[in-house]
Amino acid sequence: MARAVVTMPAQAKRGEIVEIKTLAQHPMETGFRRTQTGELIPRDIIRRFTCTYNGVEVYRADLHPAIAANPLISFTTVASESGALTFQWTGDNSYTVTEIAPIRVE
């Protein structure tokens, strides 16, 4: 079963820049390797990561075969209001993981 970890502050002051780190568990197969019998191993990668803050997209990354297994993504956003950040990873073979993290803004 796929899982993801999100590290971010649970609260912040209005206008504060908050750092967010995410880590998605995924084996990542490039599609370029072959088995011992010479058959291509099918590609299996995370293709897109998005983060929305109260429904508004604040970060997006399109990923490609050269990305590492279990990709760590780090970015910042401005704490504007209390609510939730929703993180979604999508990829090949119907891979989808969603995490939601609340933030309280004072």
N, C-alpha and C positions, 0 to 999 in steps of 0.2 A: 504494500500500500504506500502510495506517495505521501510525503509530508513536507511541510515547510516551517521555517522558524523566522519570526519577525522580532527584531530588537529595536525598540524606540521608547521614548519617554511616555509615561502614562498621563503626564500633565505638563503644561508649558504656559508661559505668559503670552498674551496676545502680541503678535508681531515677531515673536522669537523664531529663529531658524532652528529646526529640529533635524537631527541626523537619524536616518532610518537605514537599517541593515536587514537584508533578507537572505535566506539560504534555502534553496529548494533541493530536495533529495531526488536525484534522477541519474540513471547510469550513463546517459548520453552515448550514442553510437553514431559515428560520422557518416556511415554508409560507404566508406572507402575501404574498409578492412575486409579481409576474406577469411573464410573458415579454413580448417586444415585440408579440406577437399577442394578448395579453390572457389567456393561459392561466395558471392558478396553478402555481407551481413547487412540487412536493411537498415536504413537511417532511422534513428530514434532520438530526436532532440527536442528540447524546449525551444519553441519558435518565438514566443512573445511573452513579455512580462508587462503588466500594467498595474498602476496604483491609482485609485480614485480616493478623493477626500470629500466626504459628504456628496458623492455622486459626480464630482468634477474630476476629470483626469488630470493628475499632477505629474505623472511620470510614465514613460513607456520606453521599452527597449525591445528591438527586434534582434533575436539571437540567431547565430549561424553555426554550421558544423564545427568550427574551430573552438567553440566555447567549452570550458571545462565541465566535467561531471560535477554535480552539486554546485551550480553557480552561485557565487556570493555577489549580490547587487547592493551597492551602497549609494544613497542619494540624500538630498535635503529638501525640505519644504518649509513654508512659513506657517506657523500655527495661527490660524485666523479665527476659528470658532470651535467649540466643543462638538464632538461627533465621532465619526468612525472613518478609518482608512481601510479600504478593501484592496487586497493584493491578489492578483490572479496570474497564474502561470499556465500557458497552453502550449501544446506541442503535438508531435506525431503520435499516431496510434491512440487517439482520443485522450491523451494526457491532459488533465485539468486539475489544478489545485487552487483552492481559494482560502485565504485567511483574512480575518477581520480583526482589527485592533482599535479599541476606543482611545480617544484622547480628550482630556479635559483642559479647556483653555480658560485662564483666569484673566 
